[in-house]
């Protein structure tokens, strides 16, 4: 009778650990629940309910029964001159703030990227507006723009640029430029931080090679720095445009859409329709329609940028 040798299983020693079994789909979902539930309850749920309201005649009042009205709200929107006026103002605001914000932030980021004295302190001070709530910023700039006690009028009069006080936030011709300045100042910190991070990731060897080839400062900036920053620029300008077009709190504190609707951004217009006049269905349609327009504009912009990059 021939004995067959059977090799016993090797015991797992201290230097030989078993690889843990991969987590199943059920375990992964359980781990994701604490993060998914708040998102579903506070983001996805209200979003879907808002889209539903856009196709109803929901209004304020206890005696009104909400009914579906199809695209009636959308048809009203197409013929609403007030909406198109706010849309025009919103696009002027968003594009102006985004462009000026990028230019100013790029200049500040280039400065903070230099080996300057007190550079650390300057970087901290540059992000101070980022730490301030929009309401506080709005109140602070209202004091700056105050026609009688504001520091801006006092300074301009001291240097002889103006002879009398200017009511910056109530003048039809300068109210929008005045709040654009505030928007640029408010949004500069995050744009500066992102661009500064992008500048620090540019390989120094590229600048050294360009300098050895005889390229000056401006030539190195246009031929080396900007091409290397292109992905960062596309990302941050896209985010800035979305943030600016959806701005509400800052402008509401500054002007509440005045004077005469000259600074009434689309979000302010939708807010008034919902909470001043009680047209919840129409206000929801305003939000849905404007979101579609913003996504379309942003999609075209990103498509062109990616096409140029490729």
Backbone bond lengths (Angstrom), bond angles and torsions (degrees), N, CA, C in turn:
res aa  C-N    CA-C-N  psi(-1)  N-CA   C-N-CA  omega(-1)  CA-C   N-CA-C  phi
1 X - - - 1.454 - - 1.525 108.18 -
2 X 1.324 116.67 126.92 1.471 120.85 -175.39 1.515 109.54 -95.49
3 X 1.300 114.21 128.08 1.475 118.30 178.71 1.522 109.54 -84.66
4 X 1.312 115.01 134.88 1.478 121.17 178.68 1.526 108.90 -98.54
5 X 1.329 114.26 125.20 1.471 117.32 -179.99 1.520 109.85 -80.47
6 X 1.288 114.77 125.19 1.470 121.15 177.06 1.514 108.04 -111.82
7 X 1.340 114.84 123.00 1.467 119.08 -177.40 1.515 109.53 -79.59
8 X 1.308 117.22 120.00 1.465 119.16 179.99 1.520 110.88 -67.80
9 X 1.348 117.71 150.50 1.476 119.83 178.08 1.516 111.27 -63.24
10 X 1.332 113.61 141.31 1.463 119.34 -178.48 1.524 109.64 -78.33
11 X 1.307 114.71 129.10 1.466 119.91 179.60 1.521 109.74 -71.75
12 X 1.316 114.84 142.50 1.465 119.44 179.07 1.515 109.71 -74.30
13 X 1.316 116.31 112.15 1.452 120.54 -179.97 1.506 112.05 -86.22
14 X 1.319 116.21 -176.28 1.471 119.34 -178.56 1.518 113.06 -66.26
15 X 1.348 116.83 -26.86 1.462 118.54 179.74 1.506 113.21 -96.47
16 X 1.325 118.08 5.10 1.468 121.46 -177.66 1.515 108.59 -130.62
17 X 1.296 117.98 97.83 1.463 123.27 -176.01 1.525 109.76 -100.71
18 X 1.288 113.19 143.76 1.453 118.29 176.35 1.520 110.95 -75.58
19 X 1.321 115.27 139.33 1.473 120.37 177.90 1.526 108.97 -74.00
20 X 1.336 117.16 127.36 1.472 118.84 -178.73 1.517 111.29 -63.51
21 X 1.307 114.74 145.34 1.460 119.82 179.29 1.523 110.20 -67.39
22 X 1.331 117.93 141.89 1.478 119.69 179.89 1.524 111.39 -62.44
23 X 1.335 113.82 143.91 1.458 118.97 -178.60 1.527 109.77 -67.36
24 X 1.316 115.91 139.56 1.446 120.74 178.23 1.511 111.98 -78.30
25 X 1.338 115.56 172.29 1.463 120.38 -178.66 1.512 111.26 -63.62
26 X 1.322 117.24 -34.68 1.458 119.96 -179.76 1.527 111.02 -66.37
27 X 1.346 116.76 -42.62 1.456 119.50 179.38 1.523 111.33 -64.75
28 X 1.346 116.03 -39.07 1.474 119.30 179.11 1.523 110.62 -63.17
29 X 1.327 117.75 -42.86 1.462 120.59 178.92 1.520 111.42 -64.10
30 X 1.323 117.06 -38.16 1.462 119.87 178.42 1.523 110.95 -64.26
31 X 1.329 117.00 -38.66 1.460 120.11 178.45 1.529 111.97 -69.53
32 X 1.336 117.05 -29.13 1.460 120.84 -178.73 1.523 113.37 -84.38
33 X 1.322 117.49 -16.37 1.468 120.57 -175.84 1.525 113.75 -56.13
34 X 1.348 119.90 -45.88 1.480 118.54 -179.19 1.522 113.33 -57.55
35 X 1.324 117.87 -28.98 1.463 120.45 178.19 1.524 112.17 -89.57
36 X 1.328 117.10 -31.67 1.462 120.27 -176.72 1.518 112.87 -75.76
37 X 1.321 117.29 -38.04 1.468 120.36 -174.93 1.523 111.65 -60.67
38 X 1.361 120.49 -49.88 1.478 118.50 177.95 1.522 112.99 -60.86
39 X 1.346 116.51 -36.18 1.468 119.18 179.76 1.526 110.48 -65.24
40 X 1.337 116.27 -43.97 1.457 120.42 -179.50 1.524 111.56 -66.43
41 X 1.348 116.52 -40.12 1.465 120.53 -174.91 1.521 111.37 -76.22
42 X 1.334 117.28 -43.48 1.460 120.30 -171.51 1.519 114.43 -101.63
43 X 1.321 118.94 -8.77 1.465 120.74 -179.59 1.522 111.82 -122.02
44 X 1.316 116.88 -61.31 1.459 120.01 -175.70 1.525 111.08 -67.61
45 X 1.335 117.05 -43.05 1.464 120.26 -179.63 1.521 113.47 -59.39
46 X 1.356 118.84 -55.39 1.469 119.39 177.13 1.522 113.58 -60.09
47 X 1.343 116.73 -33.74 1.462 119.36 178.92 1.527 111.33 -63.80
48 X 1.322 116.13 -47.07 1.461 119.87 179.39 1.531 111.36 -65.37
49 X 1.329 116.31 -37.99 1.461 119.28 178.47 1.530 110.96 -66.49
50 X 1.341 116.47 -36.89 1.459 119.63 176.80 1.513 112.24 -64.94
51 X 1.338 117.27 -40.28 1.467 120.54 176.58 1.527 110.15 -63.57
52 X 1.333 116.92 -38.92 1.461 119.99 177.71 1.526 111.23 -63.83
53 X 1.338 116.98 -43.34 1.468 120.74 179.34 1.525 111.88 -61.33
54 X 1.339 117.02 -30.08 1.459 120.41 -178.23 1.526 112.52 -61.76
55 X 1.314 117.42 -21.01 1.459 121.26 -179.20 1.536 111.41 -108.28
56 X 1.326 115.44 25.01 1.460 120.94 177.88 1.518 109.60 -128.20
57 X 1.338 115.64 172.61 1.462 120.80 176.36 1.522 110.50 -104.58
58 X 1.335 116.99 36.40 1.465 122.09 -176.81 1.518 110.68 -58.51
59 X 1.337 115.69 130.21 1.453 122.76 178.14 1.518 109.00 -138.21
60 X 1.330 114.92 163.94 1.455 119.83 177.04 1.519 109.84 -72.49
61 X 1.318 116.34 148.54 1.462 120.78 178.94 1.513 111.63 125.48
62 X 1.329 116.22 145.86 1.461 121.19 -177.44 1.531 112.36 -81.68
63 X 1.312 118.25 -23.68 1.460 121.02 -175.19 1.526 113.34 -92.60
64 X 1.329 116.44 1.13 1.469 119.35 -177.72 1.521 109.52 -94.84
65 X 1.323 116.78 126.50 1.462 121.84 176.68 1.525 109.01 -96.69
66 X 1.324 115.15 121.43 1.464 121.02 -178.08 1.522 110.71 -73.02
67 X 1.329 115.61 130.99 1.457 121.28 178.83 1.528 109.29 -133.51
68 X 1.314 115.30 154.21 1.453 120.85 175.67 1.533 109.93 -69.66
69 X 1.327 115.66 135.14 1.467 119.10 178.31 1.527 112.32 -127.80
70 X 1.335 117.09 16.61 1.459 120.95 175.39 1.513 112.67 63.69
71 X 1.319 116.30 -126.90 1.462 122.28 -176.70 1.528 112.50 -99.75
72 X 1.330 116.61 21.25 1.473 119.37 -179.27 1.526 111.08 -62.37
73 X 1.337 117.59 -40.21 1.460 120.21 178.91 1.520 111.45 -64.97
74 X 1.315 116.31 -37.56 1.461 120.16 178.76 1.528 110.70 -66.54
75 X 1.333 116.39 -39.87 1.457 119.43 176.71 1.522 112.04 -63.45
76 X 1.325 116.80 -38.83 1.467 120.47 176.87 1.515 110.90 -64.96
77 X 1.326 116.56 -38.03 1.463 121.47 -179.19 1.528 111.02 -62.59
78 X 1.349 117.40 -40.41 1.460 120.87 -177.06 1.516 112.53 -64.46
79 X 1.324 117.27 -24.97 1.468 120.97 -178.31 1.523 112.71 -107.16
80 X 1.333 117.03 10.46 1.467 121.40 -177.35 1.524 109.26 -91.31
81 X 1.318 117.44 106.46 1.468 121.02 -179.45 1.524 111.68 -64.59
82 X 1.323 117.13 -33.28 1.469 119.48 179.21 1.525 111.14 -64.15
83 X 1.332 116.55 -38.44 1.461 119.16 178.20 1.523 110.95 -64.45
84 X 1.317 117.77 -46.75 1.455 120.03 -178.39 1.517 111.46 -66.02
85 X 1.324 117.01 -31.27 1.463 119.39 174.70 1.528 110.92 -65.86
86 X 1.334 116.31 -44.58 1.462 119.32 177.98 1.530 111.10 -66.60
87 X 1.337 116.91 -34.33 1.461 120.07 177.95 1.529 110.70 -64.27
88 X 1.334 116.45 -43.31 1.467 120.03 178.39 1.526 110.69 -62.50
89 X 1.335 116.09 -45.26 1.469 119.99 179.48 1.530 110.51 -63.82
90 X 1.319 116.23 -39.28 1.457 119.83 179.58 1.514 112.68 -64.37
91 X 1.327 117.48 -40.30 1.459 120.17 178.95 1.525 110.62 -68.46
92 X 1.335 117.38 -40.45 1.471 119.86 176.42 1.522 110.03 -60.57
93 X 1.324 115.80 -45.97 1.466 120.99 179.24 1.530 111.01 -60.48
94 X 1.324 117.40 -51.99 1.467 121.39 -173.40 1.524 111.60 -65.00
95 X 1.326 116.97 -46.05 1.467 120.04 -178.51 1.527 110.46 -67.36
96 X 1.333 117.56 -44.15 1.460 120.75 -178.62 1.525 111.12 -63.43
97 X 1.328 116.46 -48.23 1.463 119.91 -178.71 1.523 110.70 -64.16
98 X 1.334 117.54 -42.71 1.461 120.59 -178.27 1.521 111.18 -63.33
99 X 1.343 117.84 -45.82 1.460 121.21 -177.82 1.523 111.01 -67.86
100 X 1.334 117.28 -50.05 1.466 120.42 -179.11 1.529 111.24 -64.73
101 X 1.314 115.46 -36.80 1.459 120.74 178.44 1.524 110.69 -63.28
102 X 1.322 116.35 -41.98 1.462 119.98 179.92 1.526 111.01 -66.48
103 X 1.322 117.54 -45.44 1.466 120.83 -178.44 1.531 110.67 -62.16
104 X 1.353 116.36 -47.65 1.456 119.75 -179.72 1.528 111.59 -65.46
105 X 1.324 116.84 -40.24 1.464 120.45 -178.94 1.524 111.29 -68.28
106 X 1.330 117.35 -37.50 1.461 120.10 178.36 1.524 110.48 -64.42
107 X 1.327 116.94 -42.52 1.459 119.63 176.99 1.525 112.12 -62.61
108 X 1.338 116.32 -42.36 1.463 120.05 178.89 1.529 111.03 -67.24
109 X 1.334 116.88 -39.45 1.465 119.93 178.90 1.524 110.91 -64.54
110 X 1.335 118.11 -40.99 1.464 120.80 176.91 1.513 111.08 -62.23
111 X 1.334 116.82 -37.91 1.465 120.48 178.93 1.527 111.03 -68.39
112 X 1.335 116.48 -44.90 1.467 119.79 -178.77 1.524 112.19 -71.04
113 X 1.314 117.39 -15.44 1.463 120.39 178.73 1.526 112.52 -83.10
114 X 1.331 115.91 -9.58 1.456 120.14 178.53 1.527 110.51 -81.94
115 X 1.315 114.99 158.75 1.471 120.55 179.85 1.524 109.14 -84.18
116 X 1.342 114.72 76.39 1.447 121.13 -176.81 1.526 110.97 -101.14
117 X 1.310 115.97 161.20 1.453 121.09 175.29 1.528 109.22 -72.87
118 X 1.319 116.80 140.89 1.473 123.60 -177.65 1.529 111.39 59.31
119 X 1.325 116.69 33.67 1.456 120.07 -179.73 1.528 111.56 -63.89
120 X 1.325 116.53 -37.77 1.460 120.11 179.22 1.519 112.21 -62.17
121 X 1.346 116.05 -43.45 1.463 120.11 178.30 1.523 110.80 -65.25
122 X 1.319 117.30 -39.36 1.467 120.57 179.63 1.518 110.56 -64.28
123 X 1.332 117.49 -37.47 1.464 120.25 179.04 1.522 110.95 -66.94
124 X 1.316 116.56 -38.09 1.468 119.50 178.01 1.525 110.82 -66.23
125 X 1.326 117.49 -44.39 1.459 121.04 -179.16 1.529 111.68 -65.84
126 X 1.329 117.50 -29.60 1.463 120.11 -177.21 1.521 112.45 -70.10
127 X 1.330 118.65 -19.15 1.467 120.91 -178.96 1.525 111.75 -103.54
128 X 1.323 117.70 9.61 1.473 120.21 179.71 1.526 111.89 -59.74
129 X 1.356 120.51 -45.15 1.472 118.73 178.60 1.518 113.65 -58.95
130 X 1.329 117.32 -26.80 1.455 121.73 -179.81 1.521 111.01 -66.81
131 X 1.315 116.72 -29.50 1.470 121.08 -177.40 1.522 112.83 -86.53
132 X 1.320 117.34 -4.08 1.464 121.06 -176.88 1.529 110.59 -98.81
133 X 1.332 118.26 135.06 1.476 120.45 176.55 1.528 110.99 -64.73
134 X 1.333 118.05 149.11 1.470 120.21 179.54 1.529 113.68 -56.51
135 X 1.340 117.12 -34.30 1.471 119.62 179.96 1.519 110.44 -64.47
136 X 1.323 116.76 -42.47 1.464 120.71 179.18 1.521 110.44 -65.39
137 X 1.331 116.56 -41.60 1.460 120.08 178.10 1.527 110.54 -62.64
138 X 1.322 116.52 -42.22 1.465 119.59 178.85 1.514 112.37 -62.14
139 X 1.327 117.49 -44.30 1.469 121.22 178.80 1.526 110.92 -64.62
140 X 1.322 116.59 -39.85 1.462 119.95 -179.67 1.530 110.93 -63.83
141 X 1.345 116.45 -44.56 1.459 119.11 -179.13 1.522 112.04 -73.52
142 X 1.310 118.38 -25.16 1.469 119.48 172.50 1.525 110.33 -62.54
143 X 1.325 116.22 -37.79 1.465 119.92 176.52 1.526 110.94 -69.14
144 X 1.334 116.78 -38.15 1.468 119.85 177.80 1.526 110.78 -63.17
145 X 1.348 116.50 -40.99 1.466 121.82 -177.56 1.532 113.14 -86.73
146 X 1.305 118.67 1.04 1.470 120.33 -176.10 1.529 110.16 -56.09
147 X 1.341 117.90 131.44 1.473 119.50 -173.79 1.522 114.21 -66.38
148 X 1.319 117.49 -28.92 1.465 119.56 -175.78 1.525 113.65 -106.13
149 X 1.328 116.99 -38.38 1.463 120.11 -175.63 1.522 112.74 -114.82
150 X 1.333 117.66 9.16 1.460 120.46 -176.52 1.512 112.65 -77.04
151 X 1.333 115.47 145.67 1.460 120.49 -178.89 1.531 111.82 -70.11
152 X 1.331 117.76 -25.75 1.459 120.14 -178.35 1.522 111.04 -68.07
153 X 1.321 117.92 -49.30 1.465 120.52 177.83 1.522 111.41 -62.23
154 X 1.330 116.82 -40.87 1.466 120.14 -179.57 1.530 111.20 -62.65
155 X 1.337 116.04 -41.70 1.461 119.78 -179.56 1.524 111.38 -67.62
156 X 1.342 116.73 -44.56 1.460 120.15 -179.36 1.526 111.84 -65.46
157 X 1.326 117.22 -33.88 1.465 119.86 176.69 1.526 111.56 -70.94
158 X 1.331 116.75 -35.69 1.464 120.00 179.77 1.518 112.05 -65.22
159 X 1.343 116.68 -35.76 1.463 119.24 -179.70 1.522 111.83 -90.40
160 X 1.337 117.51 0.16 1.454 121.53 174.75 1.510 115.77 81.47
161 X 1.335 118.39 18.78 1.465 120.03 -179.66 1.523 112.44 -83.04
162 X 1.313 118.46 -26.74 1.462 122.09 176.99 1.522 108.38 -132.56
163 X 1.325 114.65 153.90 1.454 118.66 -179.59 1.512 113.79 -103.43
164 X 1.327 117.47 -21.42 1.456 121.31 179.56 1.522 109.52 -139.41
165 X 1.330 114.31 164.77 1.456 118.88 -176.98 1.534 111.37 -66.30
166 X 1.324 114.92 145.52 1.462 122.28 178.21 1.523 108.40 -114.36
167 X 1.317 116.18 131.30 1.462 120.91 176.28 1.532 107.99 -89.82
168 X 1.312 115.74 86.80 1.458 121.92 -168.47 1.527 112.88 -59.94
169 X 1.308 117.73 -41.30 1.459 121.07 -173.05 1.526 113.35 -90.32
170 X 1.326 117.82 -4.30 1.462 120.68 -179.83 1.521 112.67 -121.25
171 X 1.306 116.79 9.19 1.456 121.61 177.08 1.529 108.51 -94.68
172 X 1.329 117.36 127.50 1.464 121.14 -175.70 1.519 112.47 -60.14
173 X 1.315 118.49 -31.83 1.468 121.01 -173.21 1.524 113.40 -87.76
174 X 1.321 118.75 -20.97 1.471 119.64 -174.15 1.523 113.15 -123.76
175 X 1.329 118.56 0.07 1.468 119.64 -178.78 1.524 111.16 -64.10
176 X 1.340 117.25 -45.54 1.463 120.09 -179.25 1.525 111.61 -65.81
177 X 1.343 120.52 -47.95 1.475 118.58 175.12 1.525 113.09 -58.61
178 X 1.342 117.03 -33.53 1.464 119.50 -179.40 1.521 111.23 -65.31
179 X 1.329 117.71 -43.15 1.468 118.24 -179.67 1.531 110.93 -76.52
180 X 1.338 118.53 -23.27 1.460 120.65 174.35 1.528 109.76 -63.79
181 X 1.325 116.53 -40.29 1.471 120.35 176.55 1.521 110.56 -59.49
182 X 1.322 116.65 -43.09 1.468 120.38 178.98 1.527 110.27 -64.71
183 X 1.327 117.01 -41.51 1.459 120.23 178.75 1.519 112.51 -61.98
184 X 1.325 116.77 -40.20 1.464 120.68 177.84 1.519 110.33 -64.09
185 X 1.334 116.84 -46.13 1.470 121.23 -179.36 1.527 111.06 -62.85
186 X 1.326 116.54 -37.67 1.462 120.46 -177.94 1.516 112.34 -70.27
187 X 1.340 117.33 -39.22 1.456 120.32 -173.71 1.512 115.20 -91.57
188 X 1.335 118.12 -3.29 1.464 120.14 -177.79 1.535 114.09 -63.61
189 X 1.332 120.22 -40.01 1.474 118.74 -173.72 1.521 114.60 -56.34
190 X 1.348 117.98 -52.32 1.458 117.95 -176.70 1.524 111.79 -65.78
191 X 1.338 117.17 -35.93 1.465 119.40 177.23 1.522 110.82 -66.59
192 X 1.329 116.88 -39.67 1.465 120.80 178.79 1.518 111.30 -63.88
193 X 1.329 116.91 -43.54 1.469 120.57 -179.44 1.524 110.82 -61.67
194 X 1.330 117.02 -44.14 1.465 120.44 -179.30 1.528 110.80 -65.81
195 X 1.330 117.75 -44.10 1.457 120.50 179.99 1.527 111.25 -67.71
196 X 1.330 117.02 -36.20 1.464 120.15 177.40 1.526 110.78 -63.93
197 X 1.318 116.55 -41.49 1.468 120.12 175.94 1.530 110.85 -62.30
198 X 1.335 116.75 -39.06 1.458 119.76 177.64 1.520 112.13 -66.26
199 X 1.337 117.32 -39.50 1.462 120.43 178.42 1.527 111.59 -63.67
200 X 1.313 116.34 -38.50 1.458 119.57 -178.84 1.525 112.46 -72.25
201 X 1.328 116.81 -16.29 1.467 119.78 178.43 1.527 112.66 -91.05
202 X 1.329 117.71 -6.00 1.468 120.56 177.41 1.526 108.68 -72.35
203 X 1.327 118.88 124.78 1.479 120.63 -179.49 1.525 111.96 -59.51
204 X 1.325 115.92 132.31 1.463 120.09 179.33 1.518 111.64 -67.69
205 X 1.332 116.12 -24.63 1.460 119.04 -179.16 1.528 111.65 -62.11
206 X 1.348 116.95 -32.25 1.464 119.53 179.41 1.524 110.89 -65.78
207 X 1.333 117.21 -42.81 1.463 120.49 178.36 1.526 110.68 -66.24
208 X 1.330 116.44 -39.88 1.460 119.88 -179.47 1.524 110.66 -65.52
209 X 1.330 116.45 -41.14 1.466 119.73 178.84 1.527 111.01 -65.55
210 X 1.337 116.95 -41.90 1.466 120.29 178.70 1.523 111.04 -65.61
211 X 1.330 116.70 -36.98 1.460 120.16 179.10 1.529 110.73 -67.52
212 X 1.322 116.94 -37.90 1.457 120.51 177.77 1.530 111.42 -66.57
213 X 1.337 115.90 -28.09 1.470 120.03 177.00 1.516 112.67 -80.87
214 X 1.328 117.17 -0.08 1.455 120.93 177.00 1.508 115.07 94.36
215 X 1.328 118.77 11.24 1.465 121.38 -179.60 1.519 109.75 -75.63
216 X 1.325 115.86 134.69 1.450 120.72 177.51 1.523 111.73 -81.46
217 X 1.338 115.21 -172.08 1.462 120.52 -176.50 1.525 111.13 -63.52
218 X 1.338 116.87 -49.40 1.455 120.04 -178.55 1.519 111.61 -66.74
219 X 1.318 117.17 -37.39 1.463 120.14 179.18 1.525 110.85 -65.24
220 X 1.325 116.99 -39.60 1.463 120.10 177.73 1.520 110.56 -67.52
221 X 1.332 116.07 -34.96 1.464 119.25 179.76 1.523 110.72 -66.23
222 X 1.333 118.32 -46.07 1.458 121.75 -176.74 1.528 112.38 -75.84
223 X 1.324 117.52 -32.68 1.461 120.35 -173.64 1.523 114.07 -97.00
224 X 1.326 117.28 -21.16 1.467 120.38 -176.98 1.522 111.61 -116.83
225 X 1.336 116.49 -55.35 1.468 120.09 -172.10 1.516 112.10 -67.12
226 X 1.337 116.79 -53.94 1.466 119.66 -176.55 1.531 113.24 -61.76
227 X 1.334 119.95 -45.65 1.474 117.94 177.03 1.526 113.33 -60.13
228 X 1.321 117.36 -36.20 1.456 119.59 178.53 1.527 111.97 -70.97
229 X 1.326 116.28 -26.61 1.474 120.59 -179.35 1.526 113.15 -88.50
230 X 1.322 118.76 -3.32 1.462 121.08 -173.18 1.538 112.87 -53.51
231 X 1.336 120.33 -48.98 1.477 118.08 178.92 1.515 113.22 -60.70
232 X 1.327 116.77 -38.06 1.468 120.21 179.29 1.524 110.48 -68.08
233 X 1.328 116.44 -40.45 1.466 120.38 -179.45 1.524 110.86 -64.27
234 X 1.326 117.19 -44.10 1.460 120.49 179.45 1.515 110.76 -61.17
235 X 1.336 116.73 -43.35 1.462 120.40 -177.69 1.521 111.65 -66.92
236 X 1.323 117.79 -48.36 1.464 119.59 -173.03 1.530 111.26 -74.33
237 X 1.335 119.09 -35.28 1.465 119.29 177.81 1.522 111.04 -69.14
238 X 1.330 117.26 -34.13 1.468 120.08 176.60 1.521 110.54 -64.51
239 X 1.327 116.63 -46.22 1.465 120.29 178.74 1.524 110.95 -64.60
240 X 1.328 117.11 -41.55 1.462 120.08 179.47 1.524 111.11 -61.47
241 X 1.323 117.04 -40.94 1.464 120.18 179.77 1.525 110.69 -62.53
242 X 1.326 116.97 -43.45 1.464 120.26 179.52 1.522 109.87 -65.02
243 X 1.328 118.03 -44.59 1.464 120.57 179.35 1.528 111.02 -62.41
244 X 1.325 116.78 -43.10 1.463 119.87 -175.88 1.526 111.87 -70.34
245 X 1.323 117.76 -39.54 1.462 119.61 -177.50 1.524 110.58 -69.28
246 X 1.336 117.08 -23.93 1.464 120.95 178.47 1.519 112.93 -97.01
247 X 1.317 116.90 13.49 1.465 120.27 -178.00 1.524 110.96 -64.75
248 X 1.318 114.99 138.17 1.460 119.86 179.73 1.528 112.13 -138.96
249 X 1.327 116.28 -60.14 1.463 121.05 -170.70 1.506 113.57 -58.99
250 X 1.324 117.68 -44.81 1.462 121.05 -176.31 1.525 111.18 -62.66
251 X 1.338 116.50 -49.29 1.464 120.34 -177.82 1.523 110.83 -70.15
252 X 1.324 117.49 -33.35 1.458 120.33 178.74 1.531 110.71 -63.54
253 X 1.326 117.48 -41.40 1.460 120.68 178.77 1.521 110.83 -69.32
254 X 1.335 116.98 -37.34 1.457 120.50 -176.64 1.530 112.50 -71.13
255 X 1.332 117.58 -52.09 1.465 120.18 -170.77 1.523 114.26 -132.81
256 X 1.350 118.16 -14.25 1.469 122.12 -173.71 1.533 111.45 55.60
257 X 1.325 116.22 28.92 1.458 120.84 178.48 1.507 115.08 90.98
258 X 1.301 118.42 -8.00 1.451 121.42 -178.67 1.518 112.16 -85.74
259 X 1.329 116.64 -179.31 1.469 127.68 -4.53 1.532 111.40 -80.93
260 X 1.293 115.98 134.13 1.456 121.55 177.45 1.513 113.77 61.10
261 X 1.338 117.40 31.90 1.457 120.61 179.19 1.511 114.96 78.10
262 X 1.336 118.57 11.35 1.464 121.29 -177.21 1.520 112.63 -70.97
263 X 1.323 117.95 -19.79 1.469 121.06 177.78 1.532 111.03 -123.03
264 X 1.320 117.09 23.62 1.458 120.72 -178.95 1.522 109.48 -81.98
265 X 1.308 115.57 97.44 1.457 121.72 178.31 1.530 109.92 -72.38
266 X 1.335 118.48 163.00 1.473 120.92 -177.91 1.524 113.56 -56.05
267 X 1.334 117.50 -38.27 1.464 118.95 -179.85 1.538 110.97 -68.45
268 X 1.314 116.55 -33.47 1.468 119.93 174.97 1.525 110.53 -67.24
269 X 1.328 116.44 -40.54 1.458 120.17 178.87 1.524 110.83 -63.31
270 X 1.333 117.12 -44.50 1.465 120.42 178.38 1.528 110.98 -64.32
271 X 1.321 116.93 -37.84 1.462 120.72 178.41 1.530 110.90 -62.71
272 X 1.323 116.52 -43.23 1.467 119.84 179.36 1.523 111.19 -64.86
273 X 1.320 117.17 -41.45 1.456 119.81 179.44 1.526 111.54 -62.43
274 X 1.330 116.13 -35.62 1.464 119.66 -176.91 1.520 112.24 -82.10
275 X 1.329 117.81 -50.16 1.465 120.86 -167.49 1.525 113.79 -105.62
276 X 1.316 117.58 -10.93 1.468 118.83 173.36 1.522 110.88 -99.23
277 X 1.336 116.23 -40.68 1.462 120.18 -177.17 1.528 112.99 -106.64
278 X 1.330 118.43 -12.70 1.451 121.63 174.15 1.517 115.61 80.79
279 X 1.340 118.94 17.18 1.465 121.46 179.66 1.533 108.89 -93.05
280 X 1.323 116.12 79.92 1.454 120.88 -174.57 1.528 112.25 -68.07
281 X 1.312 117.50 -40.35 1.461 120.48 179.97 1.516 111.88 -63.68
282 X 1.331 116.23 -44.96 1.460 120.08 -179.93 1.521 110.64 -67.02
283 X 1.325 117.77 -39.97 1.464 121.05 178.50 1.523 110.87 -63.46
284 X 1.333 116.59 -38.68 1.463 119.48 177.44 1.521 111.08 -64.32
285 X 1.331 117.11 -40.12 1.456 120.21 177.25 1.521 111.03 -64.25
286 X 1.328 117.82 -35.96 1.461 120.80 175.66 1.523 110.68 -59.72
287 X 1.333 116.10 -44.38 1.452 119.56 179.65 1.515 112.51 -64.81
288 X 1.335 117.21 -42.91 1.463 120.87 179.89 1.528 110.83 -64.99
289 X 1.329 116.57 -46.39 1.461 119.95 -178.58 1.521 111.35 -63.72
290 X 1.325 117.10 -41.26 1.463 119.44 -178.54 1.519 110.68 -70.28
291 X 1.321 117.78 -34.42 1.464 120.29 176.28 1.522 110.66 -63.07
292 X 1.333 117.12 -40.06 1.466 120.81 178.43 1.525 110.63 -64.03
293 X 1.343 116.21 -42.92 1.467 120.02 -179.78 1.520 110.45 -63.72
294 X 1.336 116.59 -44.79 1.466 120.31 -179.21 1.521 110.68 -63.04
295 X 1.331 117.59 -43.19 1.461 120.66 178.62 1.530 111.11 -63.28
296 X 1.321 116.78 -37.17 1.463 119.84 178.98 1.530 110.93 -66.64
297 X 1.335 116.44 -46.90 1.470 120.05 178.83 1.515 110.57 -61.91
298 X 1.330 116.22 -43.83 1.459 120.52 -179.91 1.524 111.22 -65.66
299 X 1.330 117.15 -38.39 1.455 120.43 178.50 1.520 111.91 -63.56
300 X 1.344 117.02 -42.67 1.466 120.55 178.28 1.525 110.60 -63.26
301 X 1.331 115.91 -41.56 1.470 120.32 -179.82 1.533 110.78 -63.21
302 X 1.325 116.85 -47.72 1.464 120.48 -179.75 1.529 111.18 -65.07
303 X 1.322 117.15 -38.44 1.462 120.60 179.05 1.528 111.18 -62.36
304 X 1.324 116.82 -43.19 1.456 120.51 179.59 1.520 110.93 -66.44
305 X 1.344 116.59 -40.59 1.462 119.48 179.84 1.521 111.59 -64.84
306 X 1.329 116.99 -43.10 1.460 120.62 179.42 1.522 110.95 -68.21
307 X 1.325 116.79 -33.78 1.469 120.05 178.75 1.529 110.18 -68.12
308 X 1.341 117.47 -39.95 1.464 120.51 177.74 1.525 110.76 -67.67
309 X 1.342 116.00 -36.94 1.461 119.26 -179.01 1.516 111.52 -69.09
310 X 1.334 117.53 -33.43 1.463 120.37 -179.33 1.530 112.06 -81.82
